Amino acid sequence: MKPRTGLLAALILASASASAEVYRNVDAYGNVTYSDEPSEGAEAIEVKPVTTVTLPKPQNVRETDKLREEVQREGSVYESVSFVHPQNNQAFHSGGGEVRFEVSSTPGLQSGHKYEVTLDGQPIGQTTSGTVAVNNVNRGTHDARVHIVDENGVQVKTGPAISFTVHRPSVKPSPRN
């Protein structure tokens, strides 16, 4: 009986957002009921507004498709974008976790475009020079990716992902004798 009560309560709460108040009542057996009419022993409860989603109009979707085609045309200007350093599957020692990313593209960057480097899925820097330096990268294996972004921050070209491993000295304290 309780699953039905929960479903009924959800339906009442969903429809109640349009009405003024919802009342909750617990009988002597612990059964909970909801109503839009007050009754003896019922308490008024606050109902949060229902979240609604408005879908875009078809003409706006077409405009988005045009923008997407424009971005694809911009990206097609570039043959490639990739990391020069570190190389894929490279492992290296870095005491302070410094990693220097060097990237290049063919052809070079267009005016207003930048290279954006992501580390483990998070953006870590943008540059027009082709070099992004990061400090304190944790030891272990990481994934990196380079994108070319336009003046609006929209990715127009993405290079292949690479993995690399950073070796750092352990900071684990030695046991006391």
PyMOL commands that place a pseudoatom at each C-alpha (Angstrom):
pseudoatom trace, name=CA, resn=MET, resi=1, chain=A, elem=C, hetatm=0, pos=[0.000, 0.000, 0.000]
pseudoatom trace, name=CA, resn=LYS, resi=2, chain=A, elem=C, hetatm=0, pos=[2.897, 2.375, 0.701]
pseudoatom trace, name=CA, resn=PRO, resi=3, chain=A, elem=C, hetatm=0, pos=[4.218, 2.420, -2.900]
pseudoatom trace, name=CA, resn=ARG, resi=4, chain=A, elem=C, hetatm=0, pos=[0.767, 3.537, -4.043]
pseudoatom trace, name=CA, resn=THR, resi=5, chain=A, elem=C, hetatm=0, pos=[0.710, 6.209, -1.372]
pseudoatom trace, name=CA, resn=GLY, resi=6, chain=A, elem=C, hetatm=0, pos=[4.116, 7.483, -2.551]
pseudoatom trace, name=CA, resn=LEU, resi=7, chain=A, elem=C, hetatm=0, pos=[2.966, 7.567, -6.172]
pseudoatom trace, name=CA, resn=LEU, resi=8, chain=A, elem=C, hetatm=0, pos=[-0.260, 9.289, -5.201]
pseudoatom trace, name=CA, resn=ALA, resi=9, chain=A, elem=C, hetatm=0, pos=[1.679, 11.810, -3.153]
pseudoatom trace, name=CA, resn=ALA, resi=10, chain=A, elem=C, hetatm=0, pos=[4.026, 12.538, -6.066]
pseudoatom trace, name=CA, resn=LEU, resi=11, chain=A, elem=C, hetatm=0, pos=[1.108, 13.057, -8.435]
pseudoatom trace, name=CA, resn=ILE, resi=12, chain=A, elem=C, hetatm=0, pos=[-0.665, 15.315, -5.977]
pseudoatom trace, name=CA, resn=LEU, resi=13, chain=A, elem=C, hetatm=0, pos=[2.497, 17.314, -5.362]
pseudoatom trace, name=CA, resn=ALA, resi=14, chain=A, elem=C, hetatm=0, pos=[3.146, 17.671, -9.081]
pseudoatom trace, name=CA, resn=SER, resi=15, chain=A, elem=C, hetatm=0, pos=[-0.362, 18.901, -9.761]
pseudoatom trace, name=CA, resn=ALA, resi=16, chain=A, elem=C, hetatm=0, pos=[-0.481, 20.959, -6.574]
pseudoatom trace, name=CA, resn=SER, resi=17, chain=A, elem=C, hetatm=0, pos=[2.037, 23.518, -7.776]
pseudoatom trace, name=CA, resn=ALA, resi=18, chain=A, elem=C, hetatm=0, pos=[-0.790, 25.244, -9.592]
pseudoatom trace, name=CA, resn=SER, resi=19, chain=A, elem=C, hetatm=0, pos=[-3.032, 25.240, -6.509]
pseudoatom trace, name=CA, resn=ALA, resi=20, chain=A, elem=C, hetatm=0, pos=[-2.616, 27.288, -3.369]
pseudoatom trace, name=CA, resn=GLU, resi=21, chain=A, elem=C, hetatm=0, pos=[-1.755, 24.723, -0.678]
pseudoatom trace, name=CA, resn=VAL, resi=22, chain=A, elem=C, hetatm=0, pos=[-1.208, 21.020, -0.068]
pseudoatom trace, name=CA, resn=TYR, resi=23, chain=A, elem=C, hetatm=0, pos=[-2.040, 19.332, 3.224]
pseudoatom trace, name=CA, resn=ARG, resi=24, chain=A, elem=C, hetatm=0, pos=[-0.346, 16.256, 4.712]
pseudoatom trace, name=CA, resn=ASN, resi=25, chain=A, elem=C, hetatm=0, pos=[-2.137, 14.030, 7.165]
pseudoatom trace, name=CA, resn=VAL, resi=26, chain=A, elem=C, hetatm=0, pos=[-0.882, 10.962, 9.078]
pseudoatom trace, name=CA, resn=ASP, resi=27, chain=A, elem=C, hetatm=0, pos=[-3.607, 8.675, 10.458]
pseudoatom trace, name=CA, resn=ALA, resi=28, chain=A, elem=C, hetatm=0, pos=[-3.454, 6.497, 13.598]
pseudoatom trace, name=CA, resn=TYR, resi=29, chain=A, elem=C, hetatm=0, pos=[-1.894, 3.636, 11.593]
pseudoatom trace, name=CA, resn=GLY, resi=30, chain=A, elem=C, hetatm=0, pos=[0.901, 5.784, 10.167]
pseudoatom trace, name=CA, resn=ASN, resi=31, chain=A, elem=C, hetatm=0, pos=[-0.599, 6.057, 6.673]
pseudoatom trace, name=CA, resn=VAL, resi=32, chain=A, elem=C, hetatm=0, pos=[0.269, 9.345, 5.007]
pseudoatom trace, name=CA, resn=THR, resi=33, chain=A, elem=C, hetatm=0, pos=[-2.230, 11.072, 2.739]
pseudoatom trace, name=CA, resn=TYR, resi=34, chain=A, elem=C, hetatm=0, pos=[-2.070, 14.345, 0.827]
pseudoatom trace, name=CA, resn=SER, resi=35, chain=A, elem=C, hetatm=0, pos=[-4.951, 16.594, -0.120]
pseudoatom trace, name=CA, resn=ASP, resi=36, chain=A, elem=C, hetatm=0, pos=[-5.705, 20.056, -1.421]
pseudoatom trace, name=CA, resn=GLU, resi=37, chain=A, elem=C, hetatm=0, pos=[-8.400, 20.407, 1.269]
pseudoatom trace, name=CA, resn=PRO, resi=38, chain=A, elem=C, hetatm=0, pos=[-7.572, 20.916, 4.944]
pseudoatom trace, name=CA, resn=SER, resi=39, chain=A, elem=C, hetatm=0, pos=[-8.685, 18.273, 7.419]
pseudoatom trace, name=CA, resn=GLU, resi=40, chain=A, elem=C, hetatm=0, pos=[-8.419, 17.771, 11.179]
pseudoatom trace, name=CA, resn=GLY, resi=41, chain=A, elem=C, hetatm=0, pos=[-4.784, 17.156, 12.174]
pseudoatom trace, name=CA, resn=ALA, resi=42, chain=A, elem=C, hetatm=0, pos=[-3.425, 17.940, 8.665]
pseudoatom trace, name=CA, resn=GLU, resi=43, chain=A, elem=C, hetatm=0, pos=[-0.466, 20.230, 8.269]
pseudoatom trace, name=CA, resn=ALA, resi=44, chain=A, elem=C, hetatm=0, pos=[0.097, 22.591, 5.335]
pseudoatom trace, name=CA, resn=ILE, resi=45, chain=A, elem=C, hetatm=0, pos=[3.305, 21.802, 3.444]
pseudoatom trace, name=CA, resn=GLU, resi=46, chain=A, elem=C, hetatm=0, pos=[5.297, 23.932, 1.074]
pseudoatom trace, name=CA, resn=VAL, resi=47, chain=A, elem=C, hetatm=0, pos=[5.510, 22.631, -2.469]
pseudoatom trace, name=CA, resn=LYS, resi=48, chain=A, elem=C, hetatm=0, pos=[8.412, 23.729, -4.609]
pseudoatom trace, name=CA, resn=PRO, resi=49, chain=A, elem=C, hetatm=0, pos=[7.584, 24.954, -8.104]
pseudoatom trace, name=CA, resn=VAL, resi=50, chain=A, elem=C, hetatm=0, pos=[7.752, 22.407, -10.895]
pseudoatom trace, name=CA, resn=THR, resi=51, chain=A, elem=C, hetatm=0, pos=[10.761, 22.716, -13.176]
pseudoatom trace, name=CA, resn=THR, resi=52, chain=A, elem=C, hetatm=0, pos=[9.779, 23.241, -16.793]
pseudoatom trace, name=CA, resn=VAL, resi=53, chain=A, elem=C, hetatm=0, pos=[11.910, 23.009, -19.897]
pseudoatom trace, name=CA, resn=THR, resi=54, chain=A, elem=C, hetatm=0, pos=[11.155, 25.097, -22.958]
pseudoatom trace, name=CA, resn=LEU, resi=55, chain=A, elem=C, hetatm=0, pos=[12.415, 23.533, -26.156]
pseudoatom trace, name=CA, resn=PRO, resi=56, chain=A, elem=C, hetatm=0, pos=[13.968, 25.822, -28.771]
pseudoatom trace, name=CA, resn=LYS, resi=57, chain=A, elem=C, hetatm=0, pos=[11.887, 26.852, -31.761]
pseudoatom trace, name=CA, resn=PRO, resi=58, chain=A, elem=C, hetatm=0, pos=[12.722, 25.013, -35.006]
pseudoatom trace, name=CA, resn=GLN, resi=59, chain=A, elem=C, hetatm=0, pos=[14.129, 28.169, -36.634]
pseudoatom trace, name=CA, resn=ASN, resi=60, chain=A, elem=C, hetatm=0, pos=[16.589, 28.551, -33.716]
pseudoatom trace, name=CA, resn=VAL, resi=61, chain=A, elem=C, hetatm=0, pos=[17.702, 24.939, -34.143]
pseudoatom trace, name=CA, resn=ARG, resi=62, chain=A, elem=C, hetatm=0, pos=[18.399, 25.653, -37.823]
pseudoatom trace, name=CA, resn=GLU, resi=63, chain=A, elem=C, hetatm=0, pos=[20.511, 28.685, -36.802]
pseudoatom trace, name=CA, resn=THR, resi=64, chain=A, elem=C, hetatm=0, pos=[22.481, 26.449, -34.424]
pseudoatom trace, name=CA, resn=ASP, resi=65, chain=A, elem=C, hetatm=0, pos=[23.058, 23.987, -37.269]
pseudoatom trace, name=CA, resn=LYS, resi=66, chain=A, elem=C, hetatm=0, pos=[24.385, 26.859, -39.425]
pseudoatom trace, name=CA, resn=LEU, resi=67, chain=A, elem=C, hetatm=0, pos=[26.807, 27.860, -36.645]
pseudoatom trace, name=CA, resn=ARG, resi=68, chain=A, elem=C, hetatm=0, pos=[27.942, 24.242, -36.309]
pseudoatom trace, name=CA, resn=GLU, resi=69, chain=A, elem=C, hetatm=0, pos=[28.604, 24.080, -40.077]
pseudoatom trace, name=CA, resn=GLU, resi=70, chain=A, elem=C, hetatm=0, pos=[30.576, 27.333, -39.859]
pseudoatom trace, name=CA, resn=VAL, resi=71, chain=A, elem=C, hetatm=0, pos=[32.734, 25.930, -37.036]
pseudoatom trace, name=CA, resn=GLN, resi=72, chain=A, elem=C, hetatm=0, pos=[33.323, 22.751, -39.063]
pseudoatom trace, name=CA, resn=ARG, resi=73, chain=A, elem=C, hetatm=0, pos=[34.462, 24.893, -42.025]
pseudoatom trace, name=CA, resn=GLU, resi=74, chain=A, elem=C, hetatm=0, pos=[36.859, 26.796, -39.738]
pseudoatom trace, name=CA, resn=GLY, resi=75, chain=A, elem=C, hetatm=0, pos=[38.219, 23.496, -38.417]
pseudoatom trace, name=CA, resn=SER, resi=76, chain=A, elem=C, hetatm=0, pos=[38.689, 22.126, -41.917]
pseudoatom trace, name=CA, resn=VAL, resi=77, chain=A, elem=C, hetatm=0, pos=[41.267, 24.891, -42.502]
pseudoatom trace, name=CA, resn=TYR, resi=78, chain=A, elem=C, hetatm=0, pos=[43.598, 22.925, -40.211]
pseudoatom trace, name=CA, resn=GLU, resi=79, chain=A, elem=C, hetatm=0, pos=[45.023, 19.629, -41.422]
pseudoatom trace, name=CA, resn=SER, resi=80, chain=A, elem=C, hetatm=0, pos=[46.239, 18.641, -37.969]
pseudoatom trace, name=CA, resn=VAL, resi=81, chain=A, elem=C, hetatm=0, pos=[46.947, 19.730, -34.416]
pseudoatom trace, name=CA, resn=SER, resi=82, chain=A, elem=C, hetatm=0, pos=[49.071, 17.628, -32.069]
pseudoatom trace, name=CA, resn=PHE, resi=83, chain=A, elem=C, hetatm=0, pos=[51.548, 17.517, -29.209]
pseudoatom trace, name=CA, resn=VAL, resi=84, chain=A, elem=C, hetatm=0, pos=[55.254, 17.815, -29.923]
pseudoatom trace, name=CA, resn=HIS, resi=85, chain=A, elem=C, hetatm=0, pos=[56.045, 17.213, -26.243]
pseudoatom trace, name=CA, resn=PRO, resi=86, chain=A, elem=C, hetatm=0, pos=[55.332, 15.113, -24.286]
pseudoatom trace, name=CA, resn=GLN, resi=87, chain=A, elem=C, hetatm=0, pos=[54.961, 12.245, -26.691]
pseudoatom trace, name=CA, resn=ASN, resi=88, chain=A, elem=C, hetatm=0, pos=[52.306, 9.573, -26.361]
pseudoatom trace, name=CA, resn=ASN, resi=89, chain=A, elem=C, hetatm=0, pos=[53.147, 6.942, -23.703]
pseudoatom trace, name=CA, resn=GLN, resi=90, chain=A, elem=C, hetatm=0, pos=[56.217, 8.897, -22.579]
pseudoatom trace, name=CA, resn=ALA, resi=91, chain=A, elem=C, hetatm=0, pos=[57.350, 8.593, -18.950]
pseudoatom trace, name=CA, resn=PHE, resi=92, chain=A, elem=C, hetatm=0, pos=[59.626, 11.130, -17.283]
pseudoatom trace, name=CA, resn=HIS, resi=93, chain=A, elem=C, hetatm=0, pos=[60.837, 12.329, -13.879]
pseudoatom trace, name=CA, resn=SER, resi=94, chain=A, elem=C, hetatm=0, pos=[59.666, 15.685, -12.576]
pseudoatom trace, name=CA, resn=GLY, resi=95, chain=A, elem=C, hetatm=0, pos=[60.526, 16.546, -8.981]
pseudoatom trace, name=CA, resn=GLY, resi=96, chain=A, elem=C, hetatm=0, pos=[57.993, 19.376, -8.679]
pseudoatom trace, name=CA, resn=GLY, resi=97, chain=A, elem=C, hetatm=0, pos=[55.509, 17.934, -11.149]
pseudoatom trace, name=CA, resn=GLU, resi=98, chain=A, elem=C, hetatm=0, pos=[56.367, 20.434, -13.890]
pseudoatom trace, name=CA, resn=VAL, resi=99, chain=A, elem=C, hetatm=0, pos=[55.090, 19.494, -17.326]
pseudoatom trace, name=CA, resn=ARG, resi=100, chain=A, elem=C, hetatm=0, pos=[55.745, 21.629, -20.376]
pseudoatom trace, name=CA, resn=PHE, resi=101, chain=A, elem=C, hetatm=0, pos=[53.333, 20.993, -23.241]
pseudoatom trace, name=CA, resn=GLU, resi=102, chain=A, elem=C, hetatm=0, pos=[54.453, 21.941, -26.729]
pseudoatom trace, name=CA, resn=VAL, resi=103, chain=A, elem=C, hetatm=0, pos=[51.876, 21.845, -29.533]
pseudoatom trace, name=CA, resn=SER, resi=104, chain=A, elem=C, hetatm=0, pos=[51.784, 22.644, -33.219]
pseudoatom trace, name=CA, resn=SER, resi=105, chain=A, elem=C, hetatm=0, pos=[49.327, 22.671, -36.078]
pseudoatom trace, name=CA, resn=THR, resi=106, chain=A, elem=C, hetatm=0, pos=[49.399, 22.512, -39.837]
pseudoatom trace, name=CA, resn=PRO, resi=107, chain=A, elem=C, hetatm=0, pos=[48.954, 25.225, -40.981]
pseudoatom trace, name=CA, resn=GLY, resi=108, chain=A, elem=C, hetatm=0, pos=[49.814, 27.541, -38.076]
pseudoatom trace, name=CA, resn=LEU, resi=109, chain=A, elem=C, hetatm=0, pos=[47.146, 29.324, -36.055]
pseudoatom trace, name=CA, resn=GLN, resi=110, chain=A, elem=C, hetatm=0, pos=[44.807, 31.751, -37.761]
pseudoatom trace, name=CA, resn=SER, resi=111, chain=A, elem=C, hetatm=0, pos=[44.285, 35.202, -36.301]
pseudoatom trace, name=CA, resn=GLY, resi=112, chain=A, elem=C, hetatm=0, pos=[42.069, 35.060, -33.192]
pseudoatom trace, name=CA, resn=HIS, resi=113, chain=A, elem=C, hetatm=0, pos=[42.592, 31.311, -32.676]
pseudoatom trace, name=CA, resn=LYS, resi=114, chain=A, elem=C, hetatm=0, pos=[44.440, 29.708, -29.751]
pseudoatom trace, name=CA, resn=TYR, resi=115, chain=A, elem=C, hetatm=0, pos=[45.678, 26.319, -28.675]
pseudoatom trace, name=CA, resn=GLU, resi=116, chain=A, elem=C, hetatm=0, pos=[43.873, 24.960, -25.621]
pseudoatom trace, name=CA, resn=VAL, resi=117, chain=A, elem=C, hetatm=0, pos=[45.420, 22.111, -23.620]
pseudoatom trace, name=CA, resn=THR, resi=118, chain=A, elem=C, hetatm=0, pos=[43.321, 19.847, -21.401]
pseudoatom trace, name=CA, resn=LEU, resi=119, chain=A, elem=C, hetatm=0, pos=[44.748, 17.566, -18.730]
pseudoatom trace, name=CA, resn=ASP, resi=120, chain=A, elem=C, hetatm=0, pos=[42.595, 14.669, -17.543]
pseudoatom trace, name=CA, resn=GLY, resi=121, chain=A, elem=C, hetatm=0, pos=[39.579, 16.324, -19.189]
pseudoatom trace, name=CA, resn=GLN, resi=122, chain=A, elem=C, hetatm=0, pos=[40.059, 19.755, -17.560]
pseudoatom trace, name=CA, resn=PRO, resi=123, chain=A, elem=C, hetatm=0, pos=[41.315, 22.845, -19.447]
pseudoatom trace, name=CA, resn=ILE, resi=124, chain=A, elem=C, hetatm=0, pos=[44.674, 23.952, -18.057]
pseudoatom trace, name=CA, resn=GLY, resi=125, chain=A, elem=C, hetatm=0, pos=[45.736, 26.721, -20.401]
pseudoatom trace, name=CA, resn=GLN, resi=126, chain=A, elem=C, hetatm=0, pos=[45.467, 28.522, -23.710]
pseudoatom trace, name=CA, resn=THR, resi=127, chain=A, elem=C, hetatm=0, pos=[48.297, 29.908, -25.791]
pseudoatom trace, name=CA, resn=THR, resi=128, chain=A, elem=C, hetatm=0, pos=[49.139, 31.324, -29.179]
pseudoatom trace, name=CA, resn=SER, resi=129, chain=A, elem=C, hetatm=0, pos=[52.839, 30.483, -28.790]
pseudoatom trace, name=CA, resn=GLY, resi=130, chain=A, elem=C, hetatm=0, pos=[52.386, 26.709, -28.724]
pseudoatom trace, name=CA, resn=THR, resi=131, chain=A, elem=C, hetatm=0, pos=[53.716, 26.232, -25.169]
pseudoatom trace, name=CA, resn=VAL, resi=132, chain=A, elem=C, hetatm=0, pos=[51.758, 25.686, -21.954]
pseudoatom trace, name=CA, resn=ALA, resi=133, chain=A, elem=C, hetatm=0, pos=[53.628, 24.995, -18.687]
pseudoatom trace, name=CA, resn=VAL, resi=134, chain=A, elem=C, hetatm=0, pos=[51.893, 23.409, -15.692]
pseudoatom trace, name=CA, resn=ASN, resi=135, chain=A, elem=C, hetatm=0, pos=[53.283, 22.926, -12.190]
pseudoatom trace, name=CA, resn=ASN, resi=136, chain=A, elem=C, hetatm=0, pos=[52.524, 20.379, -9.496]
pseudoatom trace, name=CA, resn=VAL, resi=137, chain=A, elem=C, hetatm=0, pos=[51.067, 17.661, -11.729]
pseudoatom trace, name=CA, resn=ASN, resi=138, chain=A, elem=C, hetatm=0, pos=[50.503, 14.605, -9.558]
pseudoatom trace, name=CA, resn=ARG, resi=139, chain=A, elem=C, hetatm=0, pos=[52.582, 11.548, -10.169]
pseudoatom trace, name=CA, resn=GLY, resi=140, chain=A, elem=C, hetatm=0, pos=[50.969, 8.852, -12.246]
pseudoatom trace, name=CA, resn=THR, resi=141, chain=A, elem=C, hetatm=0, pos=[49.535, 8.476, -15.706]
pseudoatom trace, name=CA, resn=HIS, resi=142, chain=A, elem=C, hetatm=0, pos=[47.585, 11.349, -17.232]
pseudoatom trace, name=CA, resn=ASP, resi=143, chain=A, elem=C, hetatm=0, pos=[45.652, 11.989, -20.433]
pseudoatom trace, name=CA, resn=ALA, resi=144, chain=A, elem=C, hetatm=0, pos=[46.085, 15.209, -22.393]
pseudoatom trace, name=CA, resn=ARG, resi=145, chain=A, elem=C, hetatm=0, pos=[44.455, 16.680, -25.435]
pseudoatom trace, name=CA, resn=VAL, resi=146, chain=A, elem=C, hetatm=0, pos=[44.977, 19.793, -27.546]
pseudoatom trace, name=CA, resn=HIS, resi=147, chain=A, elem=C, hetatm=0, pos=[42.239, 21.793, -29.254]
pseudoatom trace, name=CA, resn=ILE, resi=148, chain=A, elem=C, hetatm=0, pos=[42.218, 24.848, -31.458]
pseudoatom trace, name=CA, resn=VAL, resi=149, chain=A, elem=C, hetatm=0, pos=[39.606, 27.331, -30.255]
pseudoatom trace, name=CA, resn=ASP, resi=150, chain=A, elem=C, hetatm=0, pos=[38.291, 30.404, -32.033]
pseudoatom trace, name=CA, resn=GLU, resi=151, chain=A, elem=C, hetatm=0, pos=[37.834, 33.899, -30.583]
pseudoatom trace, name=CA, resn=ASN, resi=152, chain=A, elem=C, hetatm=0, pos=[34.548, 32.756, -28.963]
pseudoatom trace, name=CA, resn=GLY, resi=153, chain=A, elem=C, hetatm=0, pos=[36.191, 29.784, -27.221]
pseudoatom trace, name=CA, resn=VAL, resi=154, chain=A, elem=C, hetatm=0, pos=[34.520, 27.286, -29.575]
pseudoatom trace, name=CA, resn=GLN, resi=155, chain=A, elem=C, hetatm=0, pos=[36.647, 24.249, -30.427]
pseudoatom trace, name=CA, resn=VAL, resi=156, chain=A, elem=C, hetatm=0, pos=[37.261, 24.155, -34.173]
pseudoatom trace, name=CA, resn=LYS, resi=157, chain=A, elem=C, hetatm=0, pos=[39.841, 21.341, -34.302]
pseudoatom trace, name=CA, resn=THR, resi=158, chain=A, elem=C, hetatm=0, pos=[40.852, 18.620, -31.850]
pseudoatom trace, name=CA, resn=GLY, resi=159, chain=A, elem=C, hetatm=0, pos=[44.038, 16.613, -31.900]
pseudoatom trace, name=CA, resn=PRO, resi=160, chain=A, elem=C, hetatm=0, pos=[44.538, 13.009, -30.836]
pseudoatom trace, name=CA, resn=ALA, resi=161, chain=A, elem=C, hetatm=0, pos=[44.710, 12.274, -27.112]
pseudoatom trace, name=CA, resn=ILE, resi=162, chain=A, elem=C, hetatm=0, pos=[48.006, 11.294, -25.539]
pseudoatom trace, name=CA, resn=SER, resi=163, chain=A, elem=C, hetatm=0, pos=[48.902, 9.558, -22.284]
pseudoatom trace, name=CA, resn=PHE, resi=164, chain=A, elem=C, hetatm=0, pos=[52.065, 10.214, -20.287]
pseudoatom trace, name=CA, resn=THR, resi=165, chain=A, elem=C, hetatm=0, pos=[53.406, 9.233, -16.895]
pseudoatom trace, name=CA, resn=VAL, resi=166, chain=A, elem=C, hetatm=0, pos=[55.004, 11.565, -14.369]
pseudoatom trace, name=CA, resn=HIS, resi=167, chain=A, elem=C, hetatm=0, pos=[57.445, 10.062, -11.846]
pseudoatom trace, name=CA, resn=ARG, resi=168, chain=A, elem=C, hetatm=0, pos=[57.933, 12.123, -8.687]
pseudoatom trace, name=CA, resn=PRO, resi=169, chain=A, elem=C, hetatm=0, pos=[59.840, 11.397, -5.502]
pseudoatom trace, name=CA, resn=SER, resi=170, chain=A, elem=C, hetatm=0, pos=[57.755, 9.986, -2.674]
pseudoatom trace, name=CA, resn=VAL, resi=171, chain=A, elem=C, hetatm=0, pos=[56.893, 12.281, 0.211]
pseudoatom trace, name=CA, resn=LYS, resi=172, chain=A, elem=C, hetatm=0, pos=[55.993, 9.373, 2.423]
pseudoatom trace, name=CA, resn=PRO, resi=173, chain=A, elem=C, hetatm=0, pos=[57.724, 9.784, 5.809]
pseudoatom trace, name=CA, resn=SER, resi=174, chain=A, elem=C, hetatm=0, pos=[60.110, 7.044, 6.868]
pseudoatom trace, name=CA, resn=PRO, resi=175, chain=A, elem=C, hetatm=0, pos=[59.032, 4.907, 9.844]
pseudoatom trace, name=CA, resn=ARG, resi=176, chain=A, elem=C, hetatm=0, pos=[60.637, 5.713, 13.221]
pseudoatom trace, name=CA, resn=ASN, resi=177, chain=A, elem=C, hetatm=0, pos=[62.895, 3.146, 14.749]
for i in range(1, 177): cmd.bond("trace and resi %d" % i, "trace and resi %d" % (i + 1))
show_as sticks, trace
zoom trace
